[in-house]
């Protein structure tokens, strides 16, 4: 007779990974949420899907989103820098 639960298959998705118990170290209290440091500079790189399957409309949505992010965080020489990597 066959069992209801088939044996798990060894695939590339499961091979070499094991579940590890969390260490029981004491945790520090989290710091309160703030608005952050307005003087903090950060560089951001985005990965953008430009493949044919994304379509023109969704590609434009991605571009519009990145343009809005660039405005909000004030991208430029004096502020954060932003790079876009397109793949397709």
C-alpha positions, 0 to 999 in steps of 0.5 A: 500500500502507498502512504498518503505522504510521498517521500520528500524528493532531494532537489536542488532547492532542498539539498544542502540546507538544514533547519537550525534552531534559533540560538537562545541568546538574550535579545536587546530591546529594540530601539524606538522607531524614528524618522532617521537622520536627514543628513544620512547619505545612501547610494541605491541600486535598483534591478529593473525588469525590461524583458518582453514579458513585463510589457510596455505598461508595467515597464512604464510603471517601474520607470515612473516609480523609480523617478518618484523615488529619486525625487522623494529622496532628492537624488543628485550630486549633493544627496544620495546617488541612484543606479538602475540595472536593467535586465531582460 
